[in-house]
């Protein structure tokens, strides 16, 4: 989403409509579930859109060999690997089922799923703040932006274009 579209970021809800209480979301992680295309071989399902401080929580699914462009985080990220083998090109560890990661704010990295991953990777990411995608892995400049608002817009668009009710996403907005 071009940053010029962010003149007036909003959750799109009428005044007083945004919920503040607890909620539960029962996700369907099966192949036929509404996985939202995010990048080549990468999909997401939203768990929460944090339009209060700008972050978001998603389940990310990605095929062996898929990757996510180099991006910089303005806030911390916590991730839990549910299945699959993946890593960041900038680190020497490989995450597998059960791997929890904590990423400090200010880190740029490139997510790749191992070519020999025995199954698609599935990772719960709890993201505070925004991702700033870079146009070049080394000394890159701004290429694209993602936060709770843009993720909400992306998911709503997908729901609208695929015959799903975008209002079903509203419960995930806090
Ligand atoms: Fe990241």
Backbone and ligand atoms as CSV (ligand in chain L), in Angstrom:
chain,resi,resn,atom,element,x,y,z
A,1,UNK,N,N,0.850,-1.192,0.000
A,1,UNK,CA,C,0.000,0.000,0.000
A,1,UNK,C,C,0.890,1.247,0.000
A,2,UNK,N,N,0.664,2.158,-0.939
A,2,UNK,CA,C,1.498,3.376,-0.972
A,2,UNK,C,C,1.317,4.188,0.312
A,3,UNK,N,N,2.396,4.727,0.810
A,3,UNK,CA,C,2.325,5.484,2.064
A,3,UNK,C,C,1.466,6.732,1.895
A,4,UNK,N,N,1.296,7.197,0.655
A,4,UNK,CA,C,0.483,8.390,0.423
A,4,UNK,C,C,-0.985,8.156,0.740
A,5,UNK,N,N,-1.378,6.863,0.904
A,5,UNK,CA,C,-2.766,6.575,1.250
A,5,UNK,C,C,-3.031,6.726,2.740
A,6,UNK,N,N,-2.004,7.074,3.500
A,6,UNK,CA,C,-2.138,7.105,4.949
A,6,UNK,C,C,-2.383,8.502,5.494
A,7,UNK,N,N,-3.018,9.351,4.711
A,7,UNK,CA,C,-3.303,10.688,5.216
A,7,UNK,C,C,-4.249,10.630,6.413
A,8,UNK,N,N,-5.123,9.655,6.429
A,8,UNK,CA,C,-6.119,9.584,7.493
A,8,UNK,C,C,-6.418,8.119,7.794
A,9,UNK,N,N,-5.475,7.452,8.454
A,9,UNK,CA,C,-5.671,6.042,8.764
A,9,UNK,C,C,-6.814,5.882,9.745
A,10,UNK,N,N,-7.647,4.930,9.502
A,10,UNK,CA,C,-8.800,4.697,10.372
A,10,UNK,C,C,-9.160,3.231,10.339
A,11,UNK,N,N,-9.846,2.773,11.374
A,11,UNK,CA,C,-10.305,1.392,11.344
A,11,UNK,C,C,-11.611,1.270,10.564
A,12,UNK,N,N,-12.168,2.383,10.129
A,12,UNK,CA,C,-13.360,2.347,9.298
A,12,UNK,C,C,-14.644,2.080,10.058
A,13,UNK,N,N,-14.554,2.001,11.372
A,13,UNK,CA,C,-15.740,1.734,12.173
A,13,UNK,C,C,-16.415,3.043,12.568
A,14,UNK,N,N,-17.721,2.988,12.746
A,14,UNK,CA,C,-18.439,4.163,13.195
A,14,UNK,C,C,-18.001,4.493,14.629
A,15,UNK,N,N,-18.108,5.774,15.010
A,15,UNK,CA,C,-17.712,6.151,16.381
A,15,UNK,C,C,-18.428,5.284,17.413
A,16,UNK,N,N,-17.684,4.790,18.358
A,16,UNK,CA,C,-18.261,3.960,19.403
A,16,UNK,C,C,-18.428,2.498,19.023
A,17,UNK,N,N,-18.144,2.169,17.768
A,17,UNK,CA,C,-18.351,0.793,17.306
A,17,UNK,C,C,-17.173,-0.113,17.647
A,18,UNK,N,N,-15.985,0.454,17.834
A,18,UNK,CA,C,-14.826,-0.392,18.111
A,18,UNK,C,C,-14.971,-1.011,19.502
A,19,UNK,N,N,-14.763,-2.311,19.558
A,19,UNK,CA,C,-14.880,-3.018,20.823
A,19,UNK,C,C,-13.594,-2.850,21.629
A,20,UNK,N,N,-13.716,-2.968,22.940
A,20,UNK,CA,C,-12.546,-2.844,23.798
A,20,UNK,C,C,-12.349,-4.077,24.670
A,21,UNK,N,N,-13.353,-4.910,24.720
A,21,UNK,CA,C,-13.274,-6.057,25.612
A,21,UNK,C,C,-12.525,-7.241,25.023
A,22,UNK,N,N,-12.552,-8.359,25.741
A,22,UNK,CA,C,-11.849,-9.550,25.277
A,22,UNK,C,C,-12.603,-10.151,24.085
A,23,UNK,N,N,-11.892,-10.931,23.324
A,23,UNK,CA,C,-12.545,-11.685,22.266
A,23,UNK,C,C,-11.785,-12.979,22.049
A,24,UNK,N,N,-12.450,-13.927,21.431
A,24,UNK,CA,C,-11.772,-15.144,21.012
A,24,UNK,C,C,-12.012,-15.301,19.520
A,25,UNK,N,N,-11.039,-15.830,18.823
A,25,UNK,CA,C,-11.161,-16.080,17.393
A,25,UNK,C,C,-10.730,-17.521,17.145
A,26,UNK,N,N,-11.595,-18.298,16.553
A,26,UNK,CA,C,-11.277,-19.689,16.247
A,26,UNK,C,C,-10.880,-19.782,14.780
A,27,UNK,N,N,-9.594,-19.893,14.533
A,27,UNK,CA,C,-9.104,-19.909,13.165
A,27,UNK,C,C,-9.188,-21.307,12.574
A,28,UNK,N,N,-9.420,-21.349,11.284
A,28,UNK,CA,C,-9.361,-22.594,10.516
A,28,UNK,C,C,-8.049,-22.564,9.744
A,29,UNK,N,N,-7.120,-23.435,10.100
A,29,UNK,CA,C,-5.809,-23.412,9.458
A,29,UNK,C,C,-5.686,-24.438,8.341
A,30,UNK,N,N,-6.801,-25.012,7.955
A,30,UNK,CA,C,-6.789,-25.993,6.874
A,30,UNK,C,C,-6.526,-25.345,5.522
A,31,UNK,N,N,-6.240,-26.194,4.542
A,31,UNK,CA,C,-5.885,-25.683,3.216
A,31,UNK,C,C,-7.025,-24.894,2.572
A,32,UNK,N,N,-8.269,-25.226,2.915
A,32,UNK,CA,C,-9.415,-24.559,2.292
A,32,UNK,C,C,-9.864,-23.319,3.057
A,33,UNK,N,N,-9.153,-22.974,4.104
A,33,UNK,CA,C,-9.506,-21.807,4.916
A,33,UNK,C,C,-9.192,-20.521,4.125
A,34,UNK,N,N,-9.746,-19.393,4.545
A,34,UNK,CA,C,-9.497,-18.134,3.825
A,34,UNK,C,C,-8.109,-17.558,4.084
A,35,UNK,N,N,-7.107,-18.229,3.536
A,35,UNK,CA,C,-5.737,-17.711,3.618
A,35,UNK,C,C,-5.615,-16.523,2.667
A,36,UNK,N,N,-5.136,-15.434,3.162
A,36,UNK,CA,C,-5.070,-14.197,2.380
A,36,UNK,C,C,-3.685,-14.078,1.739
A,37,UNK,N,N,-3.625,-14.039,0.413
A,37,UNK,CA,C,-2.316,-13.967,-0.252
A,37,UNK,C,C,-1.542,-12.720,0.184
A,38,UNK,N,N,-0.291,-12.935,0.546
A,38,UNK,CA,C,0.519,-11.808,1.017
A,38,UNK,C,C,1.748,-11.578,0.136
A,39,UNK,N,N,2.373,-12.658,-0.273
A,39,UNK,CA,C,3.513,-12.590,-1.191
A,39,UNK,C,C,3.531,-13.920,-1.933
A,40,UNK,N,N,4.448,-14.075,-2.870
A,40,UNK,CA,C,4.519,-15.319,-3.638
A,40,UNK,C,C,4.732,-16.503,-2.691
A,41,UNK,N,N,3.742,-17.383,-2.594
A,41,UNK,CA,C,3.879,-18.552,-1.721
A,41,UNK,C,C,3.724,-18.241,-0.245
A,42,UNK,N,N,3.165,-17.068,0.069
A,42,UNK,CA,C,3.001,-16.634,1.466
A,42,UNK,C,C,1.575,-16.139,1.669
A,43,UNK,N,N,0.932,-16.602,2.745
A,43,UNK,CA,C,-0.439,-16.196,3.053
A,43,UNK,C,C,-0.524,-15.827,4.538
A,44,UNK,N,N,-1.556,-15.092,4.881
A,44,UNK,CA,C,-1.784,-14.758,6.285
A,44,UNK,C,C,-3.248,-14.995,6.646
A,45,UNK,N,N,-3.446,-15.228,7.936
A,45,UNK,CA,C,-4.784,-15.137,8.519
A,45,UNK,C,C,-4.655,-14.221,9.725
A,46,UNK,N,N,-5.508,-13.207,9.824
A,46,UNK,CA,C,-5.381,-12.261,10.930
A,46,UNK,C,C,-5.952,-12.812,12.233
A,47,UNK,N,N,-5.289,-12.441,13.334
A,47,UNK,CA,C,-5.803,-12.749,14.670
A,47,UNK,C,C,-6.250,-11.469,15.373
A,48,UNK,N,N,-5.512,-10.373,15.125
A,48,UNK,CA,C,-5.855,-9.102,15.753
A,48,UNK,C,C,-5.285,-7.966,14.927
A,49,UNK,N,N,-6.087,-6.914,14.792
A,49,UNK,CA,C,-5.604,-5.666,14.210
A,49,UNK,C,C,-5.487,-4.664,15.349
A,50,UNK,N,N,-4.285,-4.288,15.692
A,50,UNK,CA,C,-4.085,-3.365,16.805
A,50,UNK,C,C,-4.057,-1.937,16.266
A,51,UNK,N,N,-5.254,-1.359,16.115
A,51,UNK,CA,C,-5.313,0.007,15.590
A,51,UNK,C,C,-5.179,1.030,16.719
A,52,UNK,N,N,-4.928,0.539,17.940
A,52,UNK,CA,C,-4.662,1.449,19.052
A,52,UNK,C,C,-3.205,1.897,19.027
A,53,UNK,N,N,-2.293,0.932,18.831
A,53,UNK,CA,C,-0.881,1.310,18.764
A,53,UNK,C,C,-0.248,0.935,17.430
A,54,UNK,N,N,-1.031,0.347,16.513
A,54,UNK,CA,C,-0.564,0.214,15.141
A,54,UNK,C,C,-0.051,-1.138,14.696
A,55,UNK,N,N,0.012,-2.114,15.587
A,55,UNK,CA,C,0.566,-3.400,15.180
A,55,UNK,C,C,-0.512,-4.380,14.743
A,56,UNK,N,N,-0.126,-5.644,14.631
A,56,UNK,CA,C,-1.096,-6.667,14.273
A,56,UNK,C,C,-0.537,-8.040,14.616
A,57,UNK,N,N,-1.458,-8.994,14.713
A,57,UNK,CA,C,-1.094,-10.379,15.013
A,57,UNK,C,C,-1.671,-11.263,13.915
A,58,UNK,N,N,-0.842,-12.124,13.350
A,58,UNK,CA,C,-1.284,-12.987,12.255
A,58,UNK,C,C,-0.688,-14.381,12.387
A,59,UNK,N,N,-1.344,-15.325,11.736
A,59,UNK,CA,C,-0.706,-16.598,11.423
A,59,UNK,C,C,-0.193,-16.464,9.998
A,60,UNK,N,N,1.089,-16.703,9.812
A,60,UNK,CA,C,1.692,-16.645,8.478
A,60,UNK,C,C,1.958,-18.070,8.010
A,61,UNK,N,N,1.544,-18.356,6.792
A,61,UNK,CA,C,1.828,-19.668,6.183
A,61,UNK,C,C,2.664,-19.443,4.942
A,62,UNK,N,N,3.706,-20.209,4.765
A,62,UNK,CA,C,4.573,-20.009,3.604
A,62,UNK,C,C,5.147,-21.327,3.135
A,63,UNK,N,N,5.235,-21.473,1.833
A,63,UNK,CA,C,5.699,-22.714,1.238
A,63,UNK,C,C,7.218,-22.830,1.312
A,64,UNK,N,N,7.739,-24.060,1.311
A,64,UNK,CA,C,9.198,-24.231,1.256
A,64,UNK,C,C,9.772,-23.441,0.091
A,65,UNK,N,N,10.841,-22.702,0.353
A,65,UNK,CA,C,11.500,-21.898,-0.675
A,65,UNK,C,C,10.937,-20.493,-0.813
A,66,UNK,N,N,9.783,-20.227,-0.217
A,66,UNK,CA,C,9.204,-18.875,-0.312
A,66,UNK,C,C,9.988,-17.917,0.582
A,67,UNK,N,N,9.820,-16.639,0.325
A,67,UNK,CA,C,10.519,-15.642,1.142
A,67,UNK,C,C,9.678,-14.381,1.246
A,68,UNK,N,N,10.056,-13.570,2.216
A,68,UNK,CA,C,9.404,-12.287,2.435
A,68,UNK,C,C,10.503,-11.239,2.334
A,69,UNK,N,N,10.256,-10.207,1.543
A,69,UNK,CA,C,11.288,-9.208,1.278
A,69,UNK,C,C,11.879,-8.591,2.538
A,70,UNK,N,N,13.095,-8.129,2.421
A,70,UNK,CA,C,13.781,-7.520,3.565
A,70,UNK,C,C,12.974,-6.351,4.108
A,71,UNK,N,N,12.754,-6.386,5.410
A,71,UNK,CA,C,11.969,-5.317,6.035
A,71,UNK,C,C,12.518,-4.968,7.402
A,72,UNK,N,N,12.220,-3.747,7.787
A,72,UNK,CA,C,12.673,-3.173,9.058
A,72,UNK,C,C,11.477,-3.054,9.982
A,73,UNK,N,N,11.672,-3.377,11.271
A,73,UNK,CA,C,10.579,-3.297,12.241
A,73,UNK,C,C,10.744,-2.073,13.132
A,74,UNK,N,N,9.668,-1.278,13.235
A,74,UNK,CA,C,9.709,-0.116,14.131
A,74,UNK,C,C,9.427,-0.517,15.573
A,75,UNK,N,N,8.872,-1.712,15.784
A,75,UNK,CA,C,8.572,-2.188,17.135
A,75,UNK,C,C,9.039,-3.625,17.292
A,76,UNK,N,N,8.801,-4.186,18.466
A,76,UNK,CA,C,9.247,-5.559,18.704
A,76,UNK,C,C,8.315,-6.550,18.019
A,77,UNK,N,N,8.860,-7.736,17.779
A,77,UNK,CA,C,8.084,-8.834,17.212
A,77,UNK,C,C,8.319,-10.071,18.075
A,78,UNK,N,N,7.253,-10.788,18.338
A,78,UNK,CA,C,7.371,-12.098,18.948
A,78,UNK,C,C,6.763,-13.101,17.987
A,79,UNK,N,N,7.420,-14.235,17.850
A,79,UNK,CA,C,6.943,-15.229,16.905
A,79,UNK,C,C,7.021,-16.626,17.496
A,80,UNK,N,N,6.052,-17.452,17.150
A,80,UNK,CA,C,6.063,-18.843,17.590
A,80,UNK,C,C,5.829,-19.735,16.375
A,81,UNK,N,N,6.759,-20.633,16.144
A,81,UNK,CA,C,6.685,-21.519,14.978
A,81,UNK,C,C,5.820,-22.727,15.292
A,82,UNK,N,N,4.774,-22.881,14.514
A,82,UNK,CA,C,3.865,-24.003,14.716
A,82,UNK,C,C,4.287,-25.206,13.883
A,83,UNK,N,N,4.827,-24.951,12.700
A,83,UNK,CA,C,5.321,-26.043,11.844
A,83,UNK,C,C,6.247,-25.449,10.785
A,84,UNK,N,N,7.056,-26.343,10.194
A,84,UNK,CA,C,7.955,-25.910,9.123
A,84,UNK,C,C,9.301,-25.417,9.636
A,85,UNK,N,N,10.239,-25.276,8.676
A,85,UNK,CA,C,11.591,-24.816,8.985
A,85,UNK,C,C,11.835,-23.498,8.251
A,86,UNK,N,N,12.258,-22.473,8.970
A,86,UNK,CA,C,12.478,-21.165,8.343
A,86,UNK,C,C,13.580,-20.436,9.089
A,87,UNK,N,N,14.026,-19.347,8.482
A,87,UNK,CA,C,15.096,-18.554,9.108
A,87,UNK,C,C,15.094,-17.156,8.537
A,88,UNK,N,N,15.899,-16.320,9.139
A,88,UNK,CA,C,16.212,-15.018,8.567
A,88,UNK,C,C,17.607,-15.111,7.957
A,89,UNK,N,N,17.781,-14.521,6.780
A,89,UNK,CA,C,19.103,-14.573,6.143
A,89,UNK,C,C,20.153,-13.902,7.022
A,90,UNK,N,N,19.735,-12.993,7.879
A,90,UNK,CA,C,20.660,-12.214,8.695
A,90,UNK,C,C,21.075,-12.932,9.978
A,91,UNK,N,N,20.516,-14.100,10.262
A,91,UNK,CA,C,20.853,-14.845,11.481
A,91,UNK,C,C,21.255,-16.267,11.117
A,92,UNK,N,N,21.879,-16.959,12.092
A,92,UNK,CA,C,22.389,-18.298,11.770
A,92,UNK,C,C,21.556,-19.416,12.375
A,93,UNK,N,N,20.443,-19.089,12.981
A,93,UNK,CA,C,19.584,-20.140,13.534
A,93,UNK,C,C,18.510,-20.537,12.514
A,94,UNK,N,N,17.945,-21.712,12.739
A,94,UNK,CA,C,16.810,-22.178,11.926
A,94,UNK,C,C,15.658,-22.487,12.882
A,95,UNK,N,N,14.526,-21.843,12.653
A,95,UNK,CA,C,13.350,-22.061,13.497
A,95,UNK,C,C,12.612,-23.305,13.034
A,96,UNK,N,N,12.158,-24.083,14.013
A,96,UNK,CA,C,11.363,-25.277,13.728
A,96,UNK,C,C,10.154,-25.278,14.662
A,97,UNK,N,N,9.290,-26.253,14.513
A,97,UNK,CA,C,8.101,-26.317,15.364
A,97,UNK,C,C,8.515,-26.175,16.824
A,98,UNK,N,N,7.915,-25.241,17.513
A,98,UNK,CA,C,8.232,-25.016,18.915
A,98,UNK,C,C,9.182,-23.859,19.152
A,99,UNK,N,N,9.807,-23.334,18.091
A,99,UNK,CA,C,10.763,-22.237,18.264
A,99,UNK,C,C,10.031,-20.923,18.503
A,100,UNK,N,N,10.371,-20.274,19.615
A,100,UNK,CA,C,9.861,-18.939,19.919
A,100,UNK,C,C,10.976,-17.941,19.638
A,101,UNK,N,N,10.633,-16.835,19.020
A,101,UNK,CA,C,11.643,-15.807,18.777
A,101,UNK,C,C,11.159,-14.473,19.302
A,102,UNK,N,N,12.111,-13.698,19.791
A,102,UNK,CA,C,11.871,-12.318,20.195
A,102,UNK,C,C,12.775,-11.440,19.341
A,103,UNK,N,N,12.204,-10.446,18.707
A,103,UNK,CA,C,12.984,-9.557,17.858
A,103,UNK,C,C,12.853,-8.133,18.393
A,104,UNK,N,N,13.967,-7.485,18.705
A,104,UNK,CA,C,13.885,-6.114,19.201
A,104,UNK,C,C,13.491,-5.150,18.091
A,105,UNK,N,N,12.946,-4.031,18.492
A,105,UNK,CA,C,12.661,-2.984,17.519
A,105,UNK,C,C,13.963,-2.558,16.846
A,106,UNK,N,N,13.854,-2.158,15.590
A,106,UNK,CA,C,15.030,-1.638,14.902
A,106,UNK,C,C,15.789,-2.679,14.112
A,107,UNK,N,N,15.218,-3.878,13.987
A,107,UNK,CA,C,15.916,-4.918,13.226
A,107,UNK,C,C,15.342,-5.027,11.818
A,108,UNK,N,N,16.232,-5.196,10.858
A,108,UNK,CA,C,15.815,-5.495,9.483
A,108,UNK,C,C,16.222,-6.935,9.175
A,109,UNK,N,N,15.351,-7.670,8.524
A,109,UNK,CA,C,15.661,-9.060,8.221
A,109,UNK,C,C,14.846,-9.563,7.035
A,110,UNK,N,N,15.246,-10.715,6.543
A,110,UNK,CA,C,14.643,-11.322,5.352
A,110,UNK,C,C,14.208,-12.734,5.706
A,111,UNK,N,N,12.920,-12.980,5.715
A,111,UNK,CA,C,12.390,-14.285,6.130
A,111,UNK,C,C,12.407,-15.238,4.940
A,112,UNK,N,N,12.977,-16.398,5.128
A,112,UNK,CA,C,12.967,-17.416,4.080
A,112,UNK,C,C,12.556,-18.760,4.685
A,113,UNK,N,N,11.759,-19.493,3.936
A,113,UNK,CA,C,11.397,-20.846,4.341
A,113,UNK,C,C,12.430,-21.784,3.737
A,114,UNK,N,N,12.947,-22.685,4.540
A,114,UNK,CA,C,13.965,-23.614,4.058
A,114,UNK,C,C,13.417,-24.418,2.875
A,115,UNK,N,N,14.254,-24.556,1.857
A,115,UNK,CA,C,13.845,-25.349,0.683
A,115,UNK,C,C,13.466,-26.766,1.079
A,116,UNK,N,N,14.144,-27.288,2.117
A,116,UNK,CA,C,13.903,-28.678,2.531
A,116,UNK,C,C,12.936,-28.764,3.711
A,117,UNK,N,N,12.211,-27.687,3.945
A,117,UNK,CA,C,11.214,-27.748,5.016
A,117,UNK,C,C,10.233,-28.877,4.716
A,118,UNK,N,N,9.972,-29.767,5.680
A,118,UNK,CA,C,9.120,-30.929,5.409
A,118,UNK,C,C,7.658,-30.576,5.187
A,119,UNK,N,N,7.298,-29.327,5.495
A,119,UNK,CA,C,5.910,-28.887,5.319
A,119,UNK,C,C,5.928,-27.364,5.241
A,120,UNK,N,N,4.827,-26.770,4.786
A,120,UNK,CA,C,4.790,-25.310,4.792
A,120,UNK,C,C,5.032,-24.790,6.204
A,121,UNK,N,N,5.684,-23.654,6.298
A,121,UNK,CA,C,5.880,-23.039,7.609
A,121,UNK,C,C,4.570,-22.397,8.046
A,122,UNK,N,N,4.308,-22.473,9.326
A,122,UNK,CA,C,3.163,-21.783,9.898
A,122,UNK,C,C,3.652,-21.136,11.195
A,123,UNK,N,N,3.545,-19.810,11.235
A,123,UNK,CA,C,4.143,-19.056,12.345
A,123,UNK,C,C,3.131,-18.041,12.867
A,124,UNK,N,N,3.002,-17.991,14.179
A,124,UNK,CA,C,2.209,-16.927,14.812
A,124,UNK,C,C,3.144,-15.736,15.048
A,125,UNK,N,N,2.829,-14.617,14.438
A,125,UNK,CA,C,3.627,-13.408,14.647
A,125,UNK,C,C,2.794,-12.354,15.358
A,126,UNK,N,N,3.319,-11.860,16.467
A,126,UNK,CA,C,2.702,-10.762,17.210
A,126,UNK,C,C,3.585,-9.537,17.013
A,127,UNK,N,N,3.089,-8.616,16.231
A,127,UNK,CA,C,3.910,-7.511,15.728
A,127,UNK,C,C,3.464,-6.203,16.346
A,128,UNK,N,N,4.412,-5.513,16.952
A,128,UNK,CA,C,4.127,-4.175,17.472
A,128,UNK,C,C,4.717,-3.168,16.492
A,129,UNK,N,N,3.918,-2.189,16.110
A,129,UNK,CA,C,4.426,-1.204,15.172
A,129,UNK,C,C,4.384,-1.715,13.748
A,130,UNK,N,N,5.202,-1.129,12.916
A,130,UNK,CA,C,5.110,-1.338,11.477
A,130,UNK,C,C,6.309,-2.099,10.919
A,131,UNK,N,N,6.075,-2.653,9.724
A,131,UNK,CA,C,7.166,-3.179,8.902
A,131,UNK,C,C,7.424,-2.159,7.790
A,132,UNK,N,N,8.670,-1.849,7.581
A,132,UNK,CA,C,9.056,-0.991,6.468
A,132,UNK,C,C,9.857,-1.854,5.503
A,133,UNK,N,N,9.249,-2.180,4.374
A,133,UNK,CA,C,9.952,-3.000,3.380
A,133,UNK,C,C,10.987,-2.157,2.659
A,134,UNK,N,N,12.135,-2.760,2.412
A,134,UNK,CA,C,13.257,-2.045,1.816
A,134,UNK,C,C,13.420,-2.445,0.351
A,135,UNK,N,N,13.936,-1.535,-0.437
A,135,UNK,CA,C,14.111,-1.813,-1.866
A,135,UNK,C,C,15.408,-2.553,-2.150
A,136,UNK,N,N,16.197,-2.757,-1.114
A,136,UNK,CA,C,17.497,-3.386,-1.298
A,136,UNK,C,C,17.911,-3.969,0.059
A,137,UNK,N,N,18.304,-5.229,0.118
A,137,UNK,CA,C,18.642,-5.820,1.420
A,137,UNK,C,C,19.752,-5.070,2.150
A,138,UNK,N,N,20.690,-4.519,1.420
A,138,UNK,CA,C,21.800,-3.783,2.038
A,138,UNK,C,C,21.634,-2.302,1.728
A,139,UNK,N,N,21.625,-1.487,2.764
A,139,UNK,CA,C,21.493,-0.033,2.597
A,139,UNK,C,C,20.236,0.329,1.803
A,140,UNK,N,N,19.151,-0.401,2.079
A,140,UNK,CA,C,17.932,-0.179,1.326
A,140,UNK,C,C,17.174,1.052,1.763
A,141,UNK,N,N,16.346,1.526,0.867
A,141,UNK,CA,C,15.451,2.640,1.144
A,141,UNK,C,C,14.018,2.138,1.175
A,142,UNK,N,N,13.111,3.010,1.563
A,142,UNK,CA,C,11.703,2.655,1.692
A,142,UNK,C,C,11.136,2.086,0.390
A,143,UNK,N,N,10.450,0.958,0.492
A,143,UNK,CA,C,9.773,0.401,-0.678
A,143,UNK,C,C,8.281,0.229,-0.414
A,144,UNK,N,N,7.902,-0.204,0.788
A,144,UNK,CA,C,6.495,-0.426,1.115
A,144,UNK,C,C,6.358,-0.470,2.630
A,145,UNK,N,N,5.123,-0.432,3.057
A,145,UNK,CA,C,4.833,-0.257,4.484
A,145,UNK,C,C,3.699,-1.188,4.884
A,146,UNK,N,N,3.768,-1.703,6.111
A,146,UNK,CA,C,2.667,-2.535,6.625
A,146,UNK,C,C,2.493,-2.274,8.106
A,147,UNK,N,N,1.255,-2.063,8.518
A,147,UNK,CA,C,0.956,-1.971,9.946
A,147,UNK,C,C,-0.461,-2.479,10.182
A,148,UNK,N,N,-0.997,-2.245,11.357
A,148,UNK,CA,C,-2.324,-2.751,11.668
A,148,UNK,C,C,-3.402,-2.199,10.752
A,149,UNK,N,N,-3.228,-0.954,10.326
A,149,UNK,CA,C,-4.214,-0.331,9.445
A,149,UNK,C,C,-4.136,-0.895,8.026
A,150,UNK,N,N,-2.935,-1.003,7.506
A,150,UNK,CA,C,-2.798,-1.508,6.134
A,150,UNK,C,C,-3.147,-2.993,6.070
A,151,UNK,N,N,-2.826,-3.729,7.135
A,151,UNK,CA,C,-3.189,-5.154,7.171
A,151,UNK,C,C,-4.708,-5.308,7.206
A,152,UNK,N,N,-5.376,-4.444,7.951
A,152,UNK,CA,C,-6.841,-4.468,7.996
A,152,UNK,C,C,-7.418,-4.172,6.613
A,153,UNK,N,N,-6.865,-3.181,5.939
A,153,UNK,CA,C,-7.335,-2.833,4.589
A,153,UNK,C,C,-7.107,-4.002,3.630
A,154,UNK,N,N,-5.943,-4.619,3.713
A,154,UNK,CA,C,-5.616,-5.766,2.857
A,154,UNK,C,C,-6.613,-6.900,3.066
A,155,UNK,N,N,-6.890,-7.225,4.318
A,155,UNK,CA,C,-7.791,-8.336,4.620
A,155,UNK,C,C,-9.222,-8.005,4.199
A,156,UNK,N,N,-9.650,-6.781,4.459
A,156,UNK,CA,C,-11.006,-6.397,4.037
A,156,UNK,C,C,-11.155,-6.477,2.519
A,157,UNK,N,N,-10.163,-6.006,1.808
A,157,UNK,CA,C,-10.223,-6.070,0.345
A,157,UNK,C,C,-10.343,-7.518,-0.128
A,158,UNK,N,N,-9.542,-8.393,0.477
A,158,UNK,CA,C,-9.596,-9.798,0.071
A,158,UNK,C,C,-10.972,-10.385,0.357
A,159,UNK,N,N,-11.502,-10.093,1.528
A,159,UNK,CA,C,-12.826,-10.613,1.872
A,159,UNK,C,C,-13.874,-10.111,0.872
A,160,UNK,N,N,-13.841,-8.806,0.577
A,160,UNK,CA,C,-14.819,-8.237,-0.365
A,160,UNK,C,C,-14.708,-8.901,-1.736
A,161,UNK,N,N,-13.500,-9.113,-2.198
A,161,UNK,CA,C,-13.276,-9.619,-3.547
A,161,UNK,C,C,-13.518,-11.120,-3.665
A,162,UNK,N,N,-13.698,-11.780,-2.521
A,162,UNK,CA,C,-13.857,-13.230,-2.565
A,162,UNK,C,C,-15.155,-13.701,-1.919
A,163,UNK,N,N,-16.119,-12.795,-1.864
A,163,UNK,CA,C,-17.440,-13.189,-1.409
A,163,UNK,C,C,-17.546,-13.459,0.073
A,164,UNK,N,N,-16.581,-12.989,0.842
A,164,UNK,CA,C,-16.636,-13.148,2.296
A,164,UNK,C,C,-17.100,-11.837,2.918
A,165,UNK,N,N,-17.662,-11.906,4.095
A,165,UNK,CA,C,-18.189,-10.712,4.743
A,165,UNK,C,C,-17.080,-10.004,5.523
A,166,UNK,N,N,-16.652,-8.835,5.058
A,166,UNK,CA,C,-15.557,-8.146,5.766
A,166,UNK,C,C,-15.919,-7.753,7.191
A,167,UNK,N,N,-17.216,-7.698,7.498
A,167,UNK,CA,C,-17.624,-7.382,8.872
A,167,UNK,C,C,-17.150,-8.457,9.848
A,168,UNK,N,N,-16.868,-9.654,9.317
A,168,UNK,CA,C,-16.379,-10.727,10.180
A,168,UNK,C,C,-15.011,-10.382,10.765
A,169,UNK,N,N,-14.322,-9.431,10.151
A,169,UNK,CA,C,-13.000,-9.027,10.637
A,169,UNK,C,C,-13.082,-8.006,11.768
A,170,UNK,N,N,-14.255,-7.367,11.893
A,170,UNK,CA,C,-14.362,-6.265,12.845
A,170,UNK,C,C,-14.125,-6.691,14.284
A,171,UNK,N,N,-14.451,-7.955,14.592
A,171,UNK,CA,C,-14.282,-8.426,15.962
A,171,UNK,C,C,-12.806,-8.478,16.348
A,172,UNK,N,N,-11.930,-8.502,15.339
A,172,UNK,CA,C,-10.484,-8.612,15.583
A,172,UNK,C,C,-9.836,-7.247,15.787
A,173,UNK,N,N,-10.613,-6.186,15.690
A,173,UNK,CA,C,-10.071,-4.826,15.790
A,173,UNK,C,C,-10.080,-4.366,17.246
A,174,UNK,N,N,-8.930,-3.952,17.725
A,174,UNK,CA,C,-8.828,-3.378,19.075
A,174,UNK,C,C,-7.919,-2.160,19.074
L,1,LIG,FE,FE,9.900,-9.334,10.313
